[in-house]
């Protein structure tokens, strides 16, 4: 199962992150997870939100450069070695991870790892064969 992620290119200057949060909040868009990678001049803010269409439209209307990408949300026990087990499955199948970030579910004892793969359909097939729990968008946004 694939999940839509919003990627926003933002200038690396004071107030830009707050502006993203403000315009999304004003439209009732809930941010479920985020990752920020930056350079000296700009950053890439990756968001999982409860409504990607409204988020994308709102951000574009406010002058942000935005695109959607497909990622995979994998649920693993929040314990030592949990991440390693997933990465070993992927490595054994020679699946390339482009980037990833994670968060811990409230009161569930599980971590959710968001993966971006170069071959997403192959990665999903590998994970399914190994019985790895992949979350749907609906499940992810309800956490």
TAFENGI-V514951 format. One record per pair of residues at least 24 apart in sequence whose ideal C-beta (glycine too) atoms are under 6 Angstrom apart, sorted by the first residue. I is the first residue (numbers start at 1). GAP is how many residues later the second one is. Records with the same first field share a line. If there is no record, write none. Layout:
# TAFENGI-V514951
I = GAP / GAP
This chain:
# TAFENGI-V514951
1 = 133 / 135
2 = 68
3 = 68 / 70 / 134 / 137
4 = 48 / 64
5 = 41 / 43 / 64 / 66
6 = 41 / 46 / 49
7 = 37 / 39 / 60 / 62
8 = 37 / 56 / 58
9 = 33 / 56
10 = 33 / 35
11 = 31
12 = 26 / 29 / 30 / 31
23 = 35 / 39
24 = 31
27 = 27 / 31
29 = 25 / 26
32 = 109
33 = 70
35 = 66
50 = 91
70 = 50
71 = 43 / 45
72 = 43
73 = 39 / 41 / 62 / 67
74 = 39 / 58 / 60
75 = 35 / 37 / 58 / 60
76 = 35
78 = 26 / 31 / 32 / 33
89 = 41
93 = 33
95 = 28 / 31
105 = 38
